């Protein structure tokens, strides 16, 4: 790299739901911003985080997983992900370590064929397979698209992530520092707090409910003198039967969600948090344009 050459640009992470996009982004920037769970469709919005080094700045955009939409919320999520492909400097396509290329991957290959953006294939979760098998996975994918690079990594353990960062910088243009070096996300604290509550619900509830929940922060106010912030949040679900499950026997499930979310929000804000949770039913909110917008998923911002 030439002296004084500072590189910067926008990098999106794409891939089928649950391939480890948010885990990788959190690892690369060294702090938890995007929520993670083993349930698909965890990420619903574009989340921007910032990686700053001496050689430049990478603005990561974590998008919802590309999947077949089943409702208006699903359509919103897919349009967010697919539009981003044209707007960035580099695409990181995350795949599982396998030789099987399924319908989900084929749909992504089709989307990539429509853009001219540089694509780096990232084979994630290599900590789950034998090292000698990795070449087989590279071989299975290498001809499906014209990749700039293929980098095997483990987002969970951080294996090969430094090499991935260097690969990204290789393809970024010279550019300015978009954010101050201490900035790691453009997400408002209220939005991250809401997402952390949703993450705990995703992890603690059964498979049927989580897709149908949203979290709204009704109030977030620091007390005079500092050191403590009061947060009132509402978990929105689609059915009365779901409300009972979220609250749990004698309120135990809701208490668990609140306790785990409070600890993470305290880490984020670096102060004590008094978190109060409520549960409301809004039938079929995922198919209501008004309610989708109300809960922070705004199509007009695409």
N, C-alpha and C positions, 0 to 999 in steps of 0.2 A: 504494500500500500504506500502511495506517495505521501510525503510529509504534508500535514495540514488537510489531508483528504478526509472529510467527515461524511459518513454515510448515514442516511436516514430513510425510513420508508414504512409502508404499511404491509403487514403480513397477516393473512387469514388462516385459521385452522379449520379444515373441513373434514368430513368423514361421517360414516354412519353413526347413529346414536350409540353411546356407550363404548366408544373406541378409545377414550382417554384424552380427549381434546382439552377439557378443563384441567385435568390433572397435570398435563404437560405444561399448559400455560402457567398455572400456579407455580410449578417447579422452576420454570425458566426465570420468572420474575422474583422468586424467593418469598412470595407471600400469598396467602389464600385470598383470592378475590372472587373467582368463579366457583360456584358450588358444584359439588361432585356427589354422585350416588351411583349405585349399580342399576338404577332404573333408567330406561331410555327417556329422551326428551327432557333431561334435567335443565339444560340451558334453553331459555326462551328468547332472549334478546341478544343483540350484539353487545359484547362486553369488550371495552378497550383497556388494555394494560400496556405499561411502558417499560421497556428494558433499555437502560442507559449504560453505555460503556465508553471508554476513551475513544474507541474507533467510530462510535456512532450511536444511533438510537433506533430501536425497533418498536413500532407500535403494533402490538398483537391485537387481532380482532377474533374473539372466540364466538363462533356462530352456532345457532341451533343445528342439531344433526339433520342431514338431508334425508327425508323419508317421505312415504306416500301419505299425503294429508287426509285426515278423516273428518275434520271440522274447520271452522273459520280460524281458530287459533293455530291449528296445524298448517293451514295455508299461509298464514302470516309468518310462521316460523320458517317455512321452506323458502318463501320469497325473500326473507332477510338473508338467508344463507346463500341463495343463488345469485342475488344481485351483487353481493359483496365480491364475488369472483372477478368481476370486471373492474372493480374500483381499487384494487390493491396492487402492490409491486411484486409480491411473492405469495403463492398459495402453498401451504403445507397440507398435503393430503395424508391423513393418518389411516392406516389399515391394521388389521390384526395379523399376527404371524401365521399365515395359512397359505396353502397353494390354491384353495378354493376361491374363485371369484364369483360371488353371488349376484342376485338381481340388484341389491342395494349398491354394490360397487359398480355394476354396469351402468346404472343410472348416473352415478357420479362421473364415470368415464365419458358418458354422453355430454354431460354439462361442461366438462373440461375441454372437450373438443370444440366448443363454441367460443372459447376465449383464447386470447393470445398471451395471457399472463404466464410468467415463469412458475413451474410447478416442481416442488421437491416432494418426493414420496418418502413418508416417514413410516417405517414398519415398527409399530409400538409393541410393548409387552414382551420384548425379547427375553426378559428375565424368566418367562414361563416356558421357554423351549431350550433345546440343546443348541450350543453355538454352531455346531456343524450343520444344523438344519437351516440356518438363516439364509445361506446361499440359494437354497431351493425356493424360498419365498421371494427372494430378489428376482430369481429366474422366472417365476410365475408372473410377476408384475412388470418386468422391465420393458416389454414390448406393447403394453396396452396404451401407453401414452408416451410422448417425447419428454421424459423427465430431465430436469437440469441436474439433479442429484438423487441418489437413493440412500437414505440414512436410517439404519436400524437403531432404535433407542428403547430405554425403559423409562417412561415418565414417572413411574412409581419410585424407582430407585435412583434415577438421574443418570443411568448409564448412557454414555455417548452424547449427552446433551451439549457439552462444550463444542463438540464437532458440528452439531446441528446449528448452533449459533454462528459459528464461522462460515458454514455453508450459506446461511441466510445473508450474512454481510457481503459475501462474494457477489450476490445478485442484486443488492440494493443500490440505488443511484446515490450520487453525492447529493447532500441536502442539508437543511438546517436542523437545529435542535428544536423540535416542536414543543417539547415540555421541559420544565425545569428538571434538574437531575434527581430531585427528591420525590417527584410525582411518579406514582406507580399505577394509577388508574384515573379515568375520567368519570367513574361511576359515583353518583352522590352517595353519601353515607347511608341515607334513608333506604336507598335501593339495595345496597349491599346487606343492610340489616334485615330487610324483608326477605331477601334471597336466602340468608342464613337460617331464618325461621322455616322457610320452605324446604331447605335441605334437610333439616332435622325431621320435619314431617315425612319427607320422602323416605328417609332411612328407617323411621320407627313405625310407619303404617304399612298395612298389607298392600298387595299389588293392585287391587281394584281402585283405590282412592286417589293416590298421588297425582295422576294426570289431571284430575278434576279439581285441583286446589290452586288457589292463588293466595298471596298474602299482601295485605294493604297496611301500611304504617299510618295510623290515625293521628298520632302525636309523637314527637321526639323533641324533648326540651331539656336542656341542661339546667340544673338547679343553681340558684345564685351561690357564688363561692366556688363553683366548679367541683370536679371530682366525682359527680354522680349525674347520670342522665336518665330521665323517665321516658320509657317507650311504651305506647299502647299500640297493639297490632291486632288485626283481625284475620283469621284464616277463613277463606271463603271456599265452600264446597258446593256440590251440585244437588245433593239429596239429603233429606232428613236422616236417613239411615246412616249416611256418612258422618253426619254431625256427631251422632252417638259414639261412633267408632273413634273419631278424632279426640273426643273428650275422654272416652274410656271409663272404666269402672271407678266410681268415686273421683273422677277427674284426674286419674293417675296418668293417662297417656298424654293429656295436654300439659300436665305438670312436667313430665319427662321432656317433651318437645321444648317447653319454655326454659327448663334448666340448661339443657345442652346448647340451645341457641344463645342464651344469656352469656354463657362462658365464652363462646366464639365472638360475640359482639363486644364483650369487654376487651378481648385481645385486639380486636380491630380498632376500637376507639381509645384504648389505653386508659380507661376509667371505669368506675363501677356503674352497673346498669340495673335499673329497676324495670323489669319487663313484665307487662300484663298482656295476656292473650285472651281473645274471644273467638268464638266460631259462629259464622253466619251461613245460611243456605241461600244461594242464588241459583235457581234451577237453570240448567243448560247455559251457563254464562259463557262457555267456550264457543257457542254459536251466536252470541250477541255482539254485534259490532260495538255497541255502546259500552257494554261491560268489559270487553277485551281492552278497549281504549282506557277505560276507567282504571283498570288494573295494571296499566303501564305498557301495554303492547300496542303502539300507535302506528297504524299503517301509513299515515300521512308523513311520518318521519323517514320512510324508506327512500 
